[in-house]
Amino acid sequence: MTLFDYLPANRPQLLQLTLQHAWLVSLAVGCAIIAGVPIGVADLLLQLLQRVLTPKGVQQT
């Protein structure tokens, strides 16, 4: 059986598996966004806070 015979013969299964793959990829990317965005925002805020607090610490000493 060649590829050109296999694809039309198994079209429903290929479509189902392609949609399943797209769903799993979307789920993984969604989880990564949900976890990554708050971590990125927290990191940015900590960097900005450190820029403010470091000169203040030097000024107090």
C-alpha positions as CSV (number, residue, x, y, z in Angstrom):
1,M,0.0,0.0,0.0
2,T,1.4,3.3,-1.0
3,L,0.9,6.7,0.7
4,F,-1.5,7.7,-2.0
5,D,-3.6,4.7,-1.3
6,Y,-3.3,4.9,2.5
7,L,-4.4,8.6,2.8
8,P,-7.9,8.3,1.1
9,A,-8.5,4.9,2.7
10,N,-7.9,6.2,6.2
11,R,-9.2,9.8,5.9
12,P,-11.7,9.6,8.8
13,Q,-9.0,8.3,11.2
14,L,-6.5,10.9,10.0
15,L,-8.9,13.7,10.5
16,Q,-9.8,12.5,14.0
17,L,-6.2,12.2,15.0
18,T,-5.3,15.6,13.5
19,L,-8.1,17.2,15.5
20,Q,-7.0,15.4,18.6
21,H,-3.4,16.6,18.1
22,A,-4.6,20.2,17.5
23,W,-6.6,20.0,20.8
24,L,-3.7,18.7,22.8
25,V,-1.3,21.3,21.4
26,S,-3.9,24.0,22.2
27,L,-4.3,22.7,25.7
28,A,-0.5,22.6,26.3
29,V,0.0,26.2,24.9
30,G,-2.9,27.4,27.0
31,C,-1.4,25.9,30.2
32,A,2.0,27.4,29.3
33,I,0.4,30.9,28.9
34,I,-1.6,30.6,32.1
35,A,1.6,29.7,34.0
36,G,4.0,31.9,32.1
37,V,2.3,35.2,32.0
38,P,2.0,35.7,35.8
39,I,5.6,34.5,36.2
40,G,6.8,37.0,33.6
41,V,4.8,39.9,35.2
42,A,6.1,39.0,38.7
43,D,9.7,38.9,37.3
44,L,9.3,42.3,35.7
45,L,7.8,43.8,38.9
46,L,10.7,42.4,41.0
47,Q,13.2,43.8,38.6
48,L,11.6,47.3,38.7
49,L,11.4,47.1,42.5
50,Q,15.0,46.2,42.8
51,R,16.0,49.2,40.7
52,V,14.1,51.4,43.1
53,L,15.2,49.8,46.3
54,T,19.0,49.4,45.5
55,P,19.7,53.2,45.4
56,K,17.5,53.7,48.5
57,G,19.5,51.1,50.4
58,V,22.8,52.9,49.4
59,Q,21.3,56.2,50.4
60,Q,20.4,54.9,53.8
61,T,23.8,53.6,54.6
